[in-house]
Amino acid sequence: MAKKKDLTKLRNIGISAHIDSGKTTLTERILFYTGRIAKIHDVRGKDGVGAKMDSMELEKERGITIQSAATYTTWGDYAINIIDTPGHVDFTIEVERALRVLDGAVLVLCSVAGVQSQSITVDRQMRRYNVPCVAFVNKCDRAGADPLGVCEQLRNELGHNSVMVQYPIGLEDRHRGVVDLVEMKAMVFEGDHGEEITEVEIPADIADDVAKYRERLIEVVADLNDDVAMLYLEGEEVPTDVLKEAIREATLARRMTAVFLGSAYKNKGVQPLLDGVVSYLPCPLEMEYVALDQDNDEQEVVLEPTDEKELVMLAFKLEDGRYGQLTYCRVYQGRLNKGDAIFNCNDGKKHKVGRLVQMHSDEMHDIEYAEAGDIVALFGIDCASGDTFTADTIRYTMTSMFVPDAVIEIAVEPTNKQNLANFSKAVNRFSKEDPTFRVYRDEESGQTIFGGMGELHLEVYIERIKREYGVEVETGRPQVAYRETIT
C-alpha cells in the first residue's frame, strides 16, 4: 500500500480575478518558485512560448485565458493543486465550476484599477460556494499603484473585512519588497527572477506606517478572536503563532480577508503569498461538502475525506480531444484506483477507469490512484459535466453548479454544405464541454443559432470550428420570422 496522504498538508486553490489582473502571470511565478517549471515565460512574451497554463493557441495569440487549467505542485511540506481561471466575463462558467470544487482561492486585484466589474462577479461566485479566500494586490510596480487603497475598496465595495498583512517597501518603480506585519520582518526580492529573498531592517521612512498598519491588523483580529482581544486590551504583545492561528480561523469562517501585495511580473511578493496560502487557506478536512442520497429521498449526507468511506467524486469539467474525452474530477470521499469500476449516479452507467492522470496544464501525468481531496482527470469515460461518480454500493449526487443563461445570439452556418458533418461534430463537442454555449435550430427561419455569454465567447468558438475542424462558417444576426395575417 502507498503511504497515506496527510490531508492537513493539502491545499486546493483557484487563482481568480478580473481580466488583465495578472492571474496567469502569478501562476507562472508560483510554478517557477516551487520548482514545477525551469524557466519563466510571459503571457505576451517576446519568445513566443507563452505562459505554461495558456496551452491553447488562441490563448497565446490573444494573451488571455479562455479555458481554466489545472496543475499541481509543492511548497515545503505542502501539496498544492491549482486551477488558473479566465478573467473575462464571457468565460465565467470556467470560474464557476472551478470554485465549485475548490477549498480556497486567491482573489487577484490590480493595484492601479482596484476592484473591477469581474472582481465583483468572482466574489459573488466565491460567496455562492462559501470559498474562503486571501487577496493579492498585484502590479505594485505600476504608476499609480495603491495597494492600501485597494484594501479599502475590498471593504467598501465588496463588503470584505479586509486588512493588510503586508506593507509595501516602495511603490511604482521603487517597489523592492514587503514588510510582513504578522512576523514584523522586511523582505526584499533580488536575483534575476526574484528568487533571492533577503531579510532587512524595516526602513526608517516607513517604520511609523508599518507600526500603524500592524496595530490595525491586531485590532481587526481582536474583534474576531477572544485570545487576541485579551492580550490587546492588556497591552501585551501578541505572539506570532497566536496571531497566525487567529487569522486562519477568521479566514476559514469568511469573517476576514488577509491582503497580500507584490508584482508577479517583476517577481516580487509571490513566495510570501505561497506562505499565506498554506498558513491561512483550508485543507479538505476543514471544509464541509454535502451530497444528496438518492436512495433516501435526497437526504443530505456530509462527506468524509477518508479512504475508509465509499468513493464519491464530481466530474466538473470536460475536454473532448482527438483521442477521446478527458474528464476533470474532484475526489471528495474514498479512494479511486486505476482499473476500478465506478458508477455514474446521474445516468446509471458503470465505467472502468482505464487511465487516471494528474494534469499539469496540457500535460498528462499518469498516476495509479487518487485519494479524497485530489483533483484528477479520467480518460475515455463518457459522461456530462456535473455527473457524480461513486462506488456501486451507494447512490449519492453532488449539488449542481450555477449555470447562467446566454445573453447574446448569432446565426451560424457552414459556407460549404459538404462540411455539415464536421460542423455538427464541433457543435456537439463544444455544447457538451461548455454549458453556457447553447445551440438550437430556429424552426421558422431554418437557421442554426449559437447562444453565449458575449461576443468574444462566440467569436472564440467560431474560430475554433475553423481551426480544429476545418469548417469555414458565415455568421449574422438571427432573422425575425414575419407572419402576414389577414383580418
N, C-alpha and C positions, 0 to 999 in steps of 0.2 A: 504493500500500500504506500502511496505517496504521502509525504509529510502534510499534515493538516494545516491549512492556511489560518493565520491569525487575523480574524476579521477586523480587529481593532486597528490593524495596520493597513487597512484598505480604504481608499477614497475613490468614489465615482463622481467626477465633476464635469460640468459643462462650462465652456467659455462663451458668454453671450453678451451682445451689445448692439447698439445702433451701427449701421453701416459705416465703414471707414474709421472705426474707433481703435482698430489695431488688434482684433481678436486673433487672426491667423498669424500675425507677426509675433504676438505674445506666445502663442502655442509653439511656434518655431523656436523661440528662445528657450522655452521650457524643455523641449526635446533636446536642444543642444546642451543645456546645463546639466540635464540628467543623464547625458551620455547616450541618448537614443539615436541621435544623428551626429555625424562627424563634422559637418560643415553647414553654416547658416546660408540659406537662400531667401531672398526677399520676395514679397508678393509681386512687385513690379521690378525685379532686379535686372541689371544690365546683362547678366549671364544668360538670361532666358530660361533658366531652370525652373524658377518659381518655388514657392513655399511647399514643404512636404505635404501639408494637409490639403492643398489645392491640386488634386491629381487630374481633374478633368481639363481637357484642352481649352474649353470655353472659359473656365475659371482663370487659367493662366493668361489668356488673351485679354479678358475684361478686368482682371485684377480684383475680382470679387469672389466670395464663397457662394456657391449655388447649392451644393449638397453638404449636409453635415458629414463629418468624417471622424472615425473613432481611432484611437491609438492607446497604447499603454506604456508605462514607464515606471521607474522607481526613484524615490528621493530619500536617501538614507535607508532606514528600515521599512519605509512605507511603499506600498504598491499603489499606483495611481492610474485609473482608467479615465481618459479624457475624450470628450466629444466637442469638437470645434464646430460651431453652428454658424449659419449665414446671418448677416445683419440686415439684409434688405427685407422689407415687409412682404414682398412678393413670395418669399420662400419661408414664410413664418411657420409652415407645417413642420419644417425640419427642426426648428427650435422647439415647437410644441411636443413632438414625440421624443426628443432628446431629454427635455426636462421631465417628461412623464416617467422616465426610468432612472433618473439620476438622484443621488443622495444630496448633493450640494452643487453650488455654482459660483462662478466668478463673474460679477457684473462689471464689464469694462466700460469706462466713460472717458471721453476726450477732455483733457484739462482746459481746452480752449472753448469748445462748443458746449460742454457740460451735459446736462440731461436733455436728450433729443426725443423726437417722436417715437422711434423704435425702442428707445430705452424704456418708455412708458409701457409699450406692448410687452417687452420681455419681462418687465417687473410684474405685470399682470399675470403672465404665464407662470412665473415663479410662485406667486401667491396662490394660483389655482391648484398647483400640485404641492403646496406647502414646502417648497425647497429652500433651505437655509442658504444664505449667500454672504460672501465678502465682496467688497468693491475694490477695483483697481483703477485709479485715475491715471490714465496713460498720456503720453505725449507731453510730458512736463518740460521737454526741451524746446517746445514751440513758442513763438512770440505770442504773448498774451496768456500764457499758462497760469491758471489759478486753481490749483487742486483744493485749497482750503475753501474757496467759493463754491466749487463743485460739491464738496461735502455738505455745505448748507443747502444747495439745490436738491440734493438727495432727501434732505429732511423736509424742505418746504414744498417741493413739487411731487415727490413720490411717497412722502409720509414715512420715510425710514427714520429710525432712531440712530442716525449715522454719526460716527465720531472718528476722528483721525487717530490711527495707531502709529502713524509716522509723521515726521515733519521734514519738509524738503531742505536739502543743503543746496541752495541756489536754484533758480528757475530760468527758463528760456535757455540761452546759450551758455549760461553759467551753472546749469544743473549738473552736479557732480555725484550726489548721493542722497542718503536719507538718514534721519535720526529715528531710531526705534524708541517710541515713547513708553513701551512696556518695560523694556530692559534698560532704557536710558543709555544707549550706545549709538555712536555715529559711525556710518559706513560709507566709504566712497568706492566707486567701481572703476577699476583700471584694467589695463591689458587691451589687446586688440578687440576682444569681444566681451569686455566687462566681466571676465571670469575671475579676475583677481579682486577679492574684497578685502579692503584694508580698514581696520578699526582705527578711528582717530578721535581726538578730543572734540567735544561739541564746540563748534566755532563760537567765539565770544559774541559776535554780532547777532547771533540768533538765540543765544542762551536764554534770554528773558522770554522770548516767544515759545521756545521749547518747554520751559517751565510752566507757562500759561496753558499750553495745549495738553501737557501731561496732567495738570490739575483738572482740566475739563474732562479728560478721559476718565479719571478716577471718579469725578462727580457723577458722570453718566452711569458708570458701572455700579457705584454705590447705591444709586436709585433702584438697581435691579438685584443686588446681592447683599444679604444681611452681614456677611463676614467682612466684606469690603467697607460697608457703611459703618460698622462698629470701629474699625481701625481708622477710618477717615474722620469720624466725629471725635475720636480720642486724640487726634493729631499725630497718630503713629504712621510710620512708613508702611505702605502696603507691599508685602513680599511679592516678587515677580511671579512665583508659582501660583499664589493665591489669585493674583490679578488675571493671569492667563486662564485659569480654570473658570473664573467668573465670566470672562469674555466668551469663552467656549460655551458655557451654559446658556448665556443670553443669546448667542448666535444661533444655537440649535433650536431655541424656542422662538426664533424670529423676532426677538424683542430688541435686537441691536444689530447694526451693520458696521463692522470694522472696515475702515477705509485705508487702503494702501496706496502708494503712488510710485511713479517712476516713468521711464521711457523705454518701452520694449525695443523700438528701432535703434536707440542709442545704447542698448544693453545695460540699462540701469534699473535696479529695483526688482528684478524678476526672482532672484534667489530668495529674498526675504518674503515675497509673495508666496512662494512654494512652502516656506516655513509656516506661513499663516494658514495655508490650505490644510496642512497636516495637523496644525495646532487647534484650529477653530471650526473646521467643517466636519460633518458627521461621518462615522463609519456605518456600514449596513446594520449593525446591531442597534444603532441609536435612532433608526427610522422605523416607523410603523407602516407596513404595507398590508392592504386588505384585499382579499379575494371573495368571490361570491360562490357559495356551494350550490351547484346546480341540482344536486340530489336531495337538497334540504331547503326547497323554496327560496333559493338565492340568499340564504342566511350568510351574514358577513363572517369571515374567518380571518383572524390575524395570522399572517405567515411568519414562520420562524426561520431565520437564515442559518440552518444547520443541516448537516449531511444525514442526520438520523430521520428526518421527515421525508415525505414523498416529494418528488420533483414538481415544481411549479415554475414556469418561465413564460415570459411575454415576448412575442415577435413584434418589435416596434418599428422596424424599417426594412424595406425590401429593395434589392437591386437585381434587375433581370439582365444578366450579361450574355455574352455569346456562348458561354459554357453552362448556362443554367441560372437558376435563381439563388441569390445569396440573401439569407435571412438573418438580420441582426436580432439578437435576443438578450434579454436581461434575466439571469437566473435569480429568483427570489428565495427559493427553498429547495433543499435536496441537492443531489449530485447527478450530473449527466456524464456518462462515459461514451466514448466513441463506440459505435456498434449497438448502443441501446435502442430499444423500441420506445417511441414516445406517442402520446395520444393527443390529437387536436380536439379540444373540448368544444370548439365552435362548429366544426363540420363533421365530427365523429370519426375522422380517418386516423389510421395508425401509420407511422413512418419509422423507418430505420435510419439512425444517424450514421451516415457513411463517412462524412468528413466534418470535423469540428476544427474551427480556426479562431485565432485572435487576429484582429485587424490592426495593421499599422498603416493608416491611410488606405492606399490601394493595394498594399501587400498583405498576403495571407500567410500566417504562421501557424502551422498545424500543431494542435495540442491533443492529448489523449483524453482529457476530462475537463469538466468545468464544475465549479462549486458555487454555492449561494454567494451572491454579491458580484459574480463575474459578468462581464459583458462580452459576449462571443458571437460568432456567426456560424450558421449551418449552411451546408452547400447541398443544392439539389433537392430541397424539400418544397413542395408546392403548398403554399398557404397564403393567407391575406394578412395585411398589416393590422395588428391588434388582436391576432389569434393567440390563445393561451394553450401552451403545451404542458401536459402533466404525465405522471405515471398512470397506467391504465386502472389503478385502484381508486382514483379519486376523479371528480369532475368539478374542478374549480375554474372560474374565469376571472380575469382581472377586469377592473372597471375600465370603461372605454375612455379614450382621449378626446379632447375637444377638436372638432374639425370645422373651421369657418366656412361660410358659404362663398361661392365665387362672386366676384364683384365686376367682372368685365367679360364680354363675349365677342368672338370674331368668327366669321365663316371661313372655312379652310377646305380646299380640295386639291388633289394632285393634278399637276398640269398634264400628265400623261396617264390615261386610264389604265395602261398596262402595269402601272406601279401601284394599283389599288391594293394588291395583296401585301406588299411591304408597308404601305401606308396603314393598313389595318393592324399589322403586327406592331408597328410603332405606337399607334394609339392605344392598343390593348396593354402594351408594356407600361407606357407612361401613366395611364389611368390606374393601373394596378399598384405602381410604385408610389404615386402621389395622390392622396385622397382629395386634395384641393384642385386637381386637374380634372375637369368634367368634360365629357364628350357625349353629344347626343345628335340625333338626326331630326331636323325640323320637317315634320311630315307635310306641312303645307307648302313650304318653299323648296323642299328637297335638298337643303344644304346641310353639310356637316358642321356643327357648331362646337368650338372649343370654348370652355369657360375656365377662368383662372383668377388669380389674386391681383393681377395687374398686367400692364403691357410687357414689362420685362419678363415676367413669368411665362407668358405665352410665346414671346419672342425667342426665349431660350429653347422651348420645346420644338418650335418650328425649325430653328437652326439645327437641333439635334436630329430631327427627322431627315433633314437634308444630308447631314454629315454621316450619321450612323446607319441610315437605311437607304441613302442614295435617291431620295424622293424629292423632286422639286415640287413646291406647292404654291398655290395662289391664295392670297388672303384678302378679305374685305369685310365690310360691315354686314351683319346679318340683314337679310331682306325682310321687309314687312309684307306679310301676305294680305293683300287687299281683297275684299269681297264687295261685289256690286249687289246691292239689294234693291228690289223693286217694291215700292209701297203703293 
